[in-house]
Each structure stands twice: as C-alpha cells, then as structure tokens.
Amino acid sequence: MSSQEVGRVVVVTGTDTGVGKTIATAALAVAARERGTVSVVKPVQTGIGPEYPDEVADIDEIYRLTGCATQEYTRLEDPLAPDTAARRRGVTIPPVKEYADRIRVLAELHDTVIVEGAGGLLVRLDTDGGTVLDLAAELAESLPVEVYVVTRAGLGTLNHTELTVATLRDRGLEPAGLVIGSWPADPELAERCNLDDLPRVTGVPVTWVLPEGAGRLERDDFTAGVPAWPTL
C-alpha cells in the first residue's frame, strides 16, 4: 500500500452473541490476505480473567486459525456487555471515538483492517453509550467501511437479521453481506428455507456460509477451507 492510500475497514457484527462472529472474522481475514496486508482488531473483549480460566480470547482464537496480526484494546473480566462489565468493576474504559482513532491509524498501515464487534449491533462498547453501530458509523466518515452481519441458520434468524439490517440502513450503512456463522452438516427444513429467505427479506446477499465446527479446525485446514465456504 502506497503512502497516499488508506486501507478499507471491515466491521463484523452479529444478530446476537454466540452466532459465530469470531470464526467469521477469521474467515474474512484469510480471504482479505488475497488483497494485501491484514490486521484484526477486537476493541473490547469480555469474559476473560482469573475467574474464567478456560475461556479463550477471541483475538487469540483468530490468531490460532489465521496467523494474522491481531490487536485487542480493552479486556474486561466478567462475561457481560462491555459497559455493564466495566461499571460492575468500577473500571474506566475508552470511548468509541478513541477506538475509531486507533483503527484509522491501522488503516494507514494495512490494506484491510477487520474489526470484530461484541455481541449485537447495539451492544455498548463504552460507558458513554457508544455502540458497535456508532463505531462503524464513526469509521465510515473517513474510511471505506464494509459491514458484514453474522447470523444464525435456524428459526428466529429472519426477524433478528431484518432488525439488524434495518438499523444499519437507518445510519446510512448498507451491509456488504450476510454470513451464516454455523451451517449444520444435516440442515433441517427451516435452515434450508432460510438460506433463500435471508437475502429475500433483507435485500442483502448471503456471502459466506461457514460449516459447523469450522472453528475447531487446525490453521492449515481452516485456511484451506475458506475459499470454498462462500459457495456452500
């Protein structure tokens, strides 16, 4: 990347917690390496600390799967929304604008910066009320931003996904694609129908379908599988 260029930012959000954002972020990072240098950022990580010794930070899992450069800005111990976790411990955490400023610096140094949110789109990343949506909108004021929405395959996904897409559009952010975070080996009727219904009801294409268990793969198998997953 020349000194006159700025990298794109890919924001990965979800319809809820536990929908597969981390694995989707890893897959997008592997794909982005075709375009040049990649850095992955987790602005806020919760649920990691001495009381939860078996939990693995998202950024560590992404590094294990991809080998990409990673950064985590804020870590909070309790497995709660970031603002709640911070208030509970009496911890001061940075505002969304500070996260955006740090990501802009990375975008000057990398062709792609991928940002994994926390939970859903309106989860508060700071104690001032700044959300994942606010972070995406702040970045879009000065950088090319693509937002991917990670969603579930089964019942309930249509409503949750439509709400998330509508909220993004209300802020002038058109989603780049939907990602099904975990596609079962033997999909049932609702899942098979949702694969067609998700783009129909949202007007957003399903660009990635990640197979169930992808996050348990070793790095070589994961990176080898990524090229096939958009077409599952």
C-alpha positions in Angstrom: 0.0 0.0 0.0 1.4 3.4 -1.0 1.7 6.3 1.4 -1.1 8.0 -0.4 -3.6 5.2 0.1 -5.7 4.2 3.0 -6.9 0.7 3.7 -10.5 -0.5 3.9 -12.2 -1.4 7.2 -14.4 -4.5 7.5 -16.7 -4.4 10.6 -18.1 -7.8 11.7 -21.2 -7.6 13.8 -23.9 -10.1 14.6 -27.6 -10.5 15.3 -26.7 -11.7 18.8 -23.9 -13.2 20.9 -22.7 -16.6 20.1 -23.6 -16.5 16.4 -20.1 -17.2 15.1 -18.6 -13.7 14.7 -15.1 -14.8 15.7 -14.9 -17.6 13.1 -16.5 -15.3 10.5 -13.8 -12.7 11.3 -11.1 -15.3 10.9 -12.5 -16.5 7.6 -12.8 -12.9 6.3 -9.2 -12.3 7.4 -7.9 -15.2 5.4 -9.8 -14.1 2.3 -8.6 -10.5 2.8 -4.9 -11.6 2.5 -5.5 -12.0 -1.2 -5.8 -8.2 -1.3 -2.7 -7.4 0.8 -1.8 -6.9 4.4 -4.4 -7.5 7.1 -4.8 -6.5 10.8 -7.6 -7.8 13.0 -8.9 -5.7 15.9 -11.1 -6.6 18.9 -11.9 -3.3 20.5 -13.4 -4.8 23.6 -13.2 -8.4 25.0 -15.2 -9.5 28.0 -15.4 -12.7 30.0 -11.6 -13.3 30.2 -9.9 -13.3 33.6 -8.9 -15.4 36.6 -12.5 -16.4 37.3 -12.8 -17.9 33.8 -9.6 -19.8 33.3 -10.9 -21.9 30.5 -12.1 -19.1 28.3 -10.0 -18.1 25.2 -10.0 -14.5 24.0 -11.5 -14.1 20.5 -8.3 -12.4 19.2 -6.2 -15.5 20.3 -8.6 -17.8 18.5 -8.4 -15.7 15.4 -4.6 -15.7 15.5 -4.6 -19.5 16.0 -6.8 -20.0 12.9 -5.1 -17.4 10.6 -1.7 -16.3 11.9 -2.8 -12.7 11.1 -1.7 -9.7 13.1 -4.2 -9.0 15.9 -4.8 -6.3 18.5 -7.2 -6.2 21.5 -7.7 -2.8 23.1 -9.8 -3.4 26.2 -10.2 -6.6 28.3 -12.9 -7.0 31.0 -13.2 -9.9 33.3 -17.0 -10.5 33.5 -18.9 -12.2 30.7 -21.3 -9.3 30.3 -21.9 -6.4 27.9 -18.8 -4.2 28.0 -20.4 -1.2 29.6 -22.0 -3.4 32.3 -18.8 -5.3 32.9 -16.9 -2.0 33.3 -19.4 -0.5 35.6 -19.5 -3.6 37.8 -15.8 -3.4 38.4 -15.6 0.4 38.6 -13.3 0.4 35.5 -12.9 3.3 33.2 -12.8 2.2 29.5 -12.1 4.3 26.4 -14.9 5.9 24.4 -15.8 4.6 20.9 -14.1 7.6 19.3 -10.8 6.6 20.8 -11.2 3.1 19.3 -12.0 4.6 15.9 -8.9 6.8 16.1 -6.7 3.8 16.7 -8.3 1.8 13.9 -7.8 4.8 11.5 -4.0 4.6 12.2 -4.0 0.9 11.4 -5.9 1.6 8.2 -3.0 3.8 7.1 -0.6 0.9 7.6 -2.7 -2.1 6.3 -4.7 -2.9 3.2 -7.5 -4.3 5.3 -8.4 -3.8 9.0 -11.1 -6.2 10.2 -12.9 -5.2 13.4 -14.9 -7.8 15.4 -17.7 -6.3 17.5 -19.1 -7.6 20.7 -22.5 -9.2 20.7 -25.1 -7.5 18.6 -25.1 -4.2 16.8 -26.4 -2.1 19.7 -24.1 -3.5 22.3 -22.4 -0.7 24.2 -18.7 -0.7 23.9 -18.1 2.1 26.4 -19.8 3.6 29.4 -20.9 6.7 27.4 -23.4 4.7 25.4 -21.3 4.2 22.3 -22.2 1.1 20.4 -20.8 -1.2 17.7 -23.1 0.8 15.3 -21.6 4.1 16.5 -18.1 2.7 15.9 -19.0 1.6 12.3 -20.6 5.0 11.6 -17.7 6.9 13.0 -15.2 5.0 10.9 -17.3 5.4 7.8 -17.0 9.2 8.0 -13.4 9.0 6.8 -12.7 5.4 5.6 -14.2 2.9 3.2 -16.2 0.6 5.5 -17.9 -2.7 4.8 -20.2 -4.2 7.4 -20.9 -8.0 7.5 -23.8 -9.3 9.6 -23.2 -12.7 11.1 -26.5 -14.6 11.7 -27.9 -18.0 12.7 -29.2 -20.6 10.3 -32.3 -21.7 12.2 -35.6 -20.4 13.4 -35.7 -16.8 14.5 -32.9 -15.7 12.2 -35.2 -13.8 9.8 -36.5 -11.4 12.4 -33.2 -10.8 14.1 -31.4 -10.3 10.8 -34.0 -7.9 9.4 -33.9 -5.8 12.5 -30.1 -5.6 12.3 -30.0 -4.7 8.6 -32.7 -2.1 9.1 -30.8 -0.5 12.0 -27.6 -0.3 9.8 -29.5 1.3 7.0 -31.0 3.9 9.4 -27.5 5.1 9.9 -26.6 5.1 6.2 -24.6 1.9 6.3 -25.6 -0.7 3.7 -24.4 -4.2 4.7 -21.9 -5.8 2.4 -23.2 -9.3 3.1 -24.7 -11.8 5.5 -22.6 -14.6 7.0 -24.3 -17.7 8.3 -22.0 -18.4 11.3 -22.6 -22.2 11.6 -24.2 -24.3 8.9 -25.2 -27.8 10.1 -24.0 -30.9 8.3 -27.6 -32.0 8.0 -29.7 -28.9 7.7 -33.4 -29.1 8.6 -36.3 -27.5 6.7 -36.1 -24.1 8.4 -32.4 -23.8 7.8 -32.7 -24.8 4.1 -35.5 -22.3 3.6 -33.6 -19.5 5.5 -30.7 -19.8 3.1 -33.1 -18.5 0.4 -35.3 -16.3 2.7 -32.5 -14.3 4.3 -31.4 -12.5 1.1 -35.1 -12.2 0.0 -36.3 -10.4 3.1 -33.3 -8.3 3.8 -32.1 -7.4 0.2 -28.6 -8.4 1.4 -26.8 -11.4 -0.2 -25.6 -14.3 1.9 -21.9 -14.1 1.0 -20.5 -16.7 3.4 -21.8 -20.0 4.8 -19.4 -21.3 7.4 -19.7 -25.0 8.2 -20.5 -26.2 11.7 -17.2 -27.0 13.5 -15.0 -24.8 11.3 -13.6 -23.2 14.5 -12.3 -26.5 15.7 -10.0 -26.9 12.7 -6.3 -26.5 12.7 -4.9 -23.5 10.9 -3.8 -25.3 7.7 -7.2 -26.9 7.3 -9.1 -23.7 8.2 -7.2 -21.6 5.7 -7.6 -24.3 3.0 -11.3 -24.5 3.6 -12.0 -20.7 3.4 -12.1 -20.4 -0.4 -14.9 -23.0 -0.6 -17.2 -21.7 2.1 -18.8 -18.7 0.3 -20.4 -21.3 -2.1 -21.6 -23.9 0.4 
